[in-house]
Amino acid sequence: MQREIKPHSALFGKWTIFVFFTAVYALISLVNHYTFKTYAWDLGINNNAIWDYSHFRWNNCMLIDGPQFENVLSDHLTLYPIFISPLIHFFGTYTMLVFQILAILFGGLGVYRCTFLKTENFILSNIALISFFSMWGVFSALGFDYHDNVVSAMFVPWIYYFLLKEKIVPMLLITLVMMIGKENMALWTVFIGAGLFLRYLKDPVKRKMALFVSCIAIVYFYLAVNVIIPSFSNAGRGYLHFNYAALGLNFKEAFIRLVTDPIYVMKLLWVNHTGEMDAIGIKTELHFVFFLSGGILLLFRPVWMVMLIPIYAQKLFNDDFTKWGINSHYSIEFAPILALGAFDVIGGFQKTDKFKIWLGTLVTILTLLITISKMDTRVSKWYIKENVAFYDKSHYIKEFDIPAVHEALKLIPDTASVAASEVLVPHLAFRETIYLYPLGKEPSYIALLDHDRTFPLNRQRIREEIRKLTADTTWRTVYAKNQLYIFKKN
């Protein structure tokens, strides 16, 4: 049935939304990289990996503090960098950031198409698109480097879209593309299939398709964690990312606790089980922004909440409270589920189109207001406002001359082994040997930036290191201006 709005007007509106948010996303992510607000963990790791892959070799990640990896895939099974690596010839050290932005736009297109397929309403579809693009989880992720789970999450709308269209081959291809982003994305896919199975329990075709998704995901997750990752690992090293002491010492104990003690598990969704003062209120903040961003509507169709079970679990049961809240990339998975679920509920109401548009607009306005509010301040710890607040002057300036630092880094040969400050590593990672200072084994160059981001050392320690290196006759000072110090080994 033809709606009030003309198709060409809807098309103009849709692409206007895309252009606007593309510009905003670029102002956050790409400006961060140019102004040295990206880090060794994780853009530096990814940049070094894609440089190795572009030279047809595996990446032995030397940037991660702790046990040396013979292959970075023994940390996480993330295959996107392998396929994206040829693009470094076009986008340089910005490659993964550009890829991430394009993925989010692709996810938004999926949200738009799903909404229109369900409602045949151009206006409501555009509103759903704005709601998704405005989500706090998207902005937080863009403010902190590149992460594979951000890209993976953007394929969820397309799994749903092809299920609605009953096209099993493209749906399974998209499912595979989603899972190769990271091993925990396969576990999430199990529950996405389960949620869609329940959503279309009375539709035999869609029900079978959803079940197939879950079955494939179970197999992939098992192989990834128990076979593929260990095969890439150093001798005797297993899976490194089970950090859930509140549930048990391993996956088996955690599963038993989840099944046998549901009251305790429900409490973990709210209480601070670490006992750390900095963790107080972080879980509550997550629940608050979730329900006000359309999550309350999911109570009308709880199958969408089923899809979030592993996301809540991997966040809120974790030993590390920085993963609980809305910072960084740790809440990106909520974005597609909230947008798809909320507008699925709105579209299903037996109300007029005017009511649906009004309700969708209300949800979108609330989402946008929460996102803007949380750009300025939030309970979640270690939030860096200048990395996300693209409207603030602090986002674009630093205490040092940014172009001068970029120019000075060219003094370091591409073939040299380097140990560098965390914000310099992503710009210097296109080489065989790169370390996060003070880690590393006898680099030929050291590049240190005396400013406020000096992890894993504090600023006082960095200044002490600069004084020591300046006085050390085994090192020659190549550059010492504008808070940047470059040393070359004699």
MOGIGI-V27981 format. One record per backbone hydrogen bond with DSSP energy under -0.5 kcal/mol. CO is the residue of the C=O (numbers start at 1). NH is the residue of the N-H. Records with the same first field share a line. If there is no record, write none. Layout:
CO->NH  NH
This chain:
6->10
7->11
8->12
9->13
10->14
11->15
12->16
13->17
14->18
15->19
16->20
17->21
18->22
19->23
20->24
21->25
22->26
23->27
24->28
25->29
26->30  31
28->32
29->33
30->34
31->35
32->37
33->36
39->44
40->42  45
42->46
43->47
44->48
45->49
46->50
47->51
48->52
49->53
50->54
51->55
52->55  57
53->56
58->60
59->61  72
61->69
71->74
72->75  76
76->78
77->79
79->82  83
80->84
81->85
84->87
85->88
86->89
87->90  91
88->92
91->94
92->95
94->98
95->99
96->100
97->101
98->102
99->103
100->104
101->105
102->106
103->107
104->108
105->109
106->110
107->111
108->112
109->113
110->114
111->115
112->116
113->117
114->118
115->119
116->120
120->122
121->125
122->126
123->127
124->128
125->129
126->130
127->131
128->132
129->133
130->134
132->135
135->138  139
136->140
137->141
138->142
139->143
141->144
147->150  151
148->152
149->153
150->154
151->154
152->155
153->156
155->159
156->160
157->161
158->162
159->163
160->164
161->165
162->167
163->166
166->168
167->171
168->172
169->173
170->174
171->175
172->176
173->177
174->178
175->179
176->180
178->181
179->182
180->79
182->185  186
183->186  187
184->188
185->189
186->190
187->191
188->192
189->193
190->194
191->195
192->196
193->197
194->198
195->199
196->200
198->201
200->203
202->204
203->207
204->208
205->209
206->210
207->211
208->212
209->213
210->214
211->215
212->216
213->217
214->218
215->219
216->220
217->221
218->222
219->223
220->224
221->225
222->226
223->227  228
224->229
227->231
228->232
229->232  233
230->233
234->237
236->238
241->243
243->319
244->247  248
250->254
251->255
252->256
253->257
254->258
255->259
256->260
257->261
261->265
262->266
263->267
264->268
265->269
266->269
267->270  271
271->273
272->275
276->279
277->280
279->282
281->285
282->286
283->287
284->288
285->289
286->290
287->291
288->292
289->293
290->293  295
291->294  296
294->297  298
295->298
296->299
297->300
298->301
301->304
302->305  306
303->307
305->308
306->309
308->312
309->313
310->314
311->315
312->316
313->317
315->318
319->321
320->323
321->324  325
327->330
329->332
331->334
332->335  336
333->337
334->338
335->339
336->340
337->341
338->342
339->343
340->344
341->345
342->346
343->347
344->348
345->349
346->349
349->351
352->356
353->357
354->358
355->359
356->360
357->361
358->362
359->363
360->364
361->365
362->366
363->367
364->368
365->369
366->370
367->371
368->372
369->373
370->374
371->375
372->375  376
373->376  377
380->383
383->385
384->387
385->388  389
388->390
389->392
392->395
393->396  397
400->402
401->405
402->406
403->407
404->408
405->409
406->410
407->410
408->411
409->412
411->413
413->416
417->444  445
418->435
419->447
420->437
421->424  425
422->426
424->427  428
425->428  429
429->431
433->418
435->420  437
436->439
440->442
444->489
445->419
446->487
447->421
448->450  485
449->451
452->454
454->457
455->422
458->462
459->463
460->464
461->465
462->466
463->467
464->468
465->469
466->470
467->471
468->472
472->475
474->490
476->478  488
479->486
481->484
483->450
484->481
485->448
486->478  479
487->446
488->476
